[in-house]
Amino acid sequence: MRSFLVVWFGQVISLIGSGLTTFAMAVWIFERTGQATPFALAALSGTLPRILISPVAGVLADRINRRRVMILADTGSALATLAALFLLRGGELQVWHIYAISAAGAIFNGLQEPAYAASISLLVPKAELGRANGLVQLSQAMELLVSPILAGALFGSLGLQGIIRIDLLTFLFAVATLVAVRIPDPGRPSEETGQRRSMWSDATFGWRYLRARPGLIRLLLYFALVNYLLNGAGVLAGPLVLSFATPATLGVVETVMGFGMLVGSIAASAWRGPSRKIDVILGAIALAGAGLAVAGLQASPVVIGAGLFLLLFAVPPASAASQAIFQSKVEPAVQGRVFSIRSMIARSMTPLAFLTAGPVADRLFEPMMQNPQTGVLAALSGIVGSGAGRGIGLMFVLAGGLLVLVTGVALRDPRIRRIEEELPDVLPAEPAQATAGRRVPEAAV
């Protein structure tokens, strides 16, 4: 796994640097607006372009050498961040510039994601895919833990400009690690050899590939619903805590969340798990639903922290097992196109969750739970309490319960339950060798 670990370490450093800038820009926005709406718009601008670019990103990952795609993506992200630095130094940076920069960064992240995911199966033995994907989850946990603490410590002395400069250095480090390794060319499937394919045909290939495999497509539709329930409630974690506690308490809760993801990522990367990875996915998501429900039960930072720790602990094993299934069931030569459509389907409901969660909480659940005295509302208030924030708490409980219920339905679906038996593995026991300094033929454009 040496080549993979080199690439992974470079991406960890880059992720932490990007997290520094994200945190510092959020503070910068708040200092100038004092409003919550710009945060939601920034989150949307950092999410929607990534979903929309997915089909094109998958085509590039399969047509061009994947290492080149990742270098291009890191370079593009660095240029977007550099633009923010120039605007800031000139005193011209505006909030809408942050939205545009976030959108540009999301596009380049979207270009990189399928190339990175599709490269793992070329660098790592099939038996180690679970651990490798656990390390990818660990990198995200490290960003969640390290970046806010480090950015908070540096922001007062260096300001936004200094933090952006650090971020640019981390981009250079990530590119250097990519230059130091070679990622093998997966070649082309025999049925595509010698064919001239249009961009549209390649962009829709992933959808056709998944539709021909009912187990994979049904699993992705299940993930889309899971992401809607998790993100629709999760985006309200801040208001849930701030409804009764201070920002400092929210910071402690977020740190606990980060530790939950860190512990889950370490477990996923250190343990290969059972032979049936679908059991890990469904069990972990059910556990995440239970954690989400626990977080909504009481207006207590201890209870909320415990529930969110459980939720974030469960996410890395589920994500790593899911990634391992797709990497072992999809031919390496088409993984870029298939993984991009996979990402688009699984995340398709996330923007909707961001757009609907706030209005549903403000206009329905929060007023409903202010002073419930009779009937069903009174019974619900006996579970989650009443007053400020308890409508959001009820949303957490309902979303967690629905998550467990939906997982039970998925478990009863034979195409999902037997996905590993019905679809053959396409990977050899060992990947092609990829060592520094070796010239590897690159895929033709």
Secondary structure, 3 states (H helix, E strand, C coil): CHHHHHHHHHHHHHHHHHHHHHHHHHHHHHHHHCCCHHHHHHHHHCCHHHHHCHHHHHHHHHHCCHHHHHHHHHHHHHHHHHHHHHHHHCCCCCHHHHHHHHHHHHHHHHHHHHHHHHHHHHHCCHHHHHHHHHHHHHHHHHHHHHHHHHHHHHHHHHHHHHHHHHHHHHHHHHHHHHHCCCCCCCCCCHHHCCCCCCHHHHHHHHHHHHHCCHHHHHHHHHHHHHHHHHHHHHCCHHHHHHCCCCHHHHHHHHHHHHHHHHHHHHHHHHCCCCCCHHHHHHHHHHHHHHHHHHHCCCCCHHHHHHHHHHHHHHHHHHHHHHHHHHHHHCCHHHHHHHHHHHHHHHHCCHHHHHHHHHHHHHHHHHHHCCCCCCHHHHHHHHHHCCCCCHHHHHHHHHHHHHHHHHHHHHHHCHHHHCHHHHCCCCCCCCCCCCCCCCCCCCCCC
